Amino acid sequence: MRLEDFDYELPEELIAQVPLAKRDESRLLVLDKKTGKVQHQHFHDIINYLNEGDTLVVNDTKVIPARLIGTKEDTNAVIEILLLKNINDNTWECLSKPAKRVKLGSVISFGDGLLKAKCVGIYEDGIRHMELIYDGILYEILDKLGTMPLPPYIHEELKDQNRYQTVYAKEIGSAAAPTAGLHFTEELLENIKKKKVNIVSVTLHVGLGTFRPVNTSNIEEHKMHSEYYSISKNTVDIINKTKENNKKIVVVGTTTVRVLETVMNKYGHLKECSGWTDIFIYPGYKFKIVENLITNFHLPKSTLVMLVSALAGREKVLAAYKEAVEQKYRFFSFGDSMFITDIDNQDK
């Protein structure tokens, strides 16, 4: 398939620059994956599509304030680094800018030396392996010196850093938020639980793939970067019981899809495990477990548009996106949401 097959027109003014005052007041486009029919709702209406015995699966990863701006100790040049993933001990994979200034042995100082980063490895596309040097607890230092690594299409300053964090974020380690979950409030989750809907979590730490465009015209040649995931026995048991009872499993976000489908592909069934995944899902992929997906609107020609197209069909997804543009939905990380499901089989 060609990269151009996943393009669509989006007026720049529809790219949401700031989150709404209340998370669950974002709009919700419900797409019937069988017919292409759409319904226009608000996110808090998602509860109407959930019934007793259903299971909601979320990604509980927590974004670290991974964007750091410092100076090279030898030249005082200003350097920005973005912590992507912890490789081992205090060595991290990072994006650096300008990368050409960060050479082997370069030391960058942040916060008057409160944190230092020494380059110990040089790789393509601005990737550097950096040894972090500090006294104390790293995440406390990052809270003081770092900022949330917002996507490049967001130009407004984020006044409340927690708005780029889901309310259920727990496991520290992401370089970006699993944005489909940003719409949930504590109150909405509590009301969902009152309907006797299960809420379980997996973990996938979002990494480099989020920041990298597809640069191959033939999408099958694109290589995904690996991201760490884990799934617990409790989550596995509840999802399996839901399937046995013929109830819905509703997956929140493409990152959660990647975990569940990775495990199913690897073992043929869900099991407690952890590891690294570079799964790339695009049309033609046969889903092993995911049927219902809550997701945001994604960038043109991105791997995420390809994933949702694999679930609902490219033509239906692009038609829904076209209608969302016409209806002036808000797009991307702080934008509105979509629920891909089989509307006719919703027992509301």
Secondary structure by P-SEA (a helix, b strand, c coil): ccccccbbbbccccccccccccccccbbbbbcccccbbbbbccccccccccccbbbbbbcccccccbbbbbccccccbbbbbbcccccccccbbbbcccccccccbbbbcccccbbbbbcccccccccbbbbbbcccaaaaaaacccccccccccccccccccccccccccccccccccccccccaaaaaaaaaacbbbbbccccccccccccccccccccbbbbbbbbcccaaaaaaaaaaaaacbbbbbccaaaaaaaaaaaaaccccccbbbbbbcccccccccccccbbbbcccccccaaaaaaaaaccaaaaaaaaaaaaaaccccccccccccccccccccc
